[in-house]
Amino acid sequence: MARALILGDKDTVARKTREDIIRRTSAGRERARANGVRFGRPPKLTPAEEKIAASENSDQLRAMITEVLELDPRPAFQKRRLPPTSAEAQGLDFGFALAPRINAAGRMSTMGMGIECLLTDDPATALRLARELDQVNRERRDVESGMLEQALTLAHHRLTAQDGVACALSLFDPQFHEGVIGIVAGRLKDRHHRPTFVFAPAQSSPGHVKGSGRSIPGFHLRDALDALSKRHPNLLLQFGGHAMAAGCTLRQADLPMFGQALQQLASEWLDPNDLNHVWVTDGDLPLSAWNLTDFMALETQVWGSGFAPPLFCTEWRVAEQRLLGDKHLKLKLARGHLEVDGIWFGRTELLPVTARLIYKPQINRWRGNLQMQVQIEALVESAAK
């Protein structure tokens, strides 16, 4: 369950006003035109670029993505071979279709396959490599699924043993794959809302382990590793990263020391309230905004780190619900005369008949049809009403 901090409808503009979005976007497009970039439809930066999207260079990056979306002549982008099943590429394809497939090659084998696919001038080679990348990504998902299940079990035992008061998690299993530990750490961080490191055997260095960590606001992960290296000079062999994600290498025998040291540091730096995930929303999405025009307006904006896409909070009647692939919850939600499809990724527990949900508006594109839907992020406990 989640606690929601409701800002109210008018505070959607607490992030940026629509006029400011249009003004800044137009200014960036004019500068890009002056540099010779041709625009068709406005491109949208995506999760693959979100860390850069909020920076002062976002206009230049927008121009670069425009070239990739509309102008790039390479076979990998002609007819949208990446992903090979997409009939029409959308901005989100960069973050949720293209980037995972390119990254999967580096995670599971070698990055060269993805680079060759992007650079080749031969359409047949591009198609073959795109299909291979898709298969590698499927293998990555299978590995990730198994690792996540095991990691969730380890985290549950760890938190239960410490009566749920553990301020950080440090997990290791000899069967974990080092190419997927960052993804699993992120999933655990989202689930338990505390700094999390996941370790796997270092394939290139027997006796050593590689760890990848993800963090929450208030706990700068790279600074934490730096502090640990000073408190325990021989503990970390290598480390690096930034506030929300970092990695390190250490001896497998030193894993217990790392876990204890991380736990101690987190207890010093974090207040107990920091471990409660407080959702910041823009309140209820009014019925007048439930149309494809407004949903598309949200979809085409530049969201990124420090400027997250808006979340809304509404009480729904759960008209239908079923499990999708035994991993996700598929919903039909109703309020008044409105009915909308919903999806909650990673949730398998059914909802009550009436539920107050935090969600993101989305457009579901399927075989040329556009339909409004919502992606559920949290169920709000009744005390927050």
Buried (B, 14 or more C-beta within 10 A) or exposed (E): EBEBEBBEBEBBEEBBEEEEBEEBBEEBBEBBEEEEBEBEEBBBBBBBBBBBBBEEEBBBBBBBBBBBBBEEEBBBBEEBBBBBEBEEBBBBBBBBBBBBBBBBBBBBBEEEBBBBBBEBEEBEBBBBBBBBBBEBBEEBBEBBEBBBEBBBEBBEEBBEEEEEEBBBBBBBBEEBBBBBBBBBBBBBBBBBBBBBBBBBBBEEEEEBBBBBBBBBEBBBBBBBBBBBBEEBEEBBBEBEBEBBBBBBBBBBEBBEBBBEBBBBBBBEBBEEEBBEBEBBBBBBBEEEBBEEEBBEBBBBBBBBBEBEBBBBBBEBEBEEBEEEEEEBBBBBBBBEEEBBBBBBEEBEEEBEEEBBBBBBBBBEBEEEEEEBBBBBBBBBEEEBE
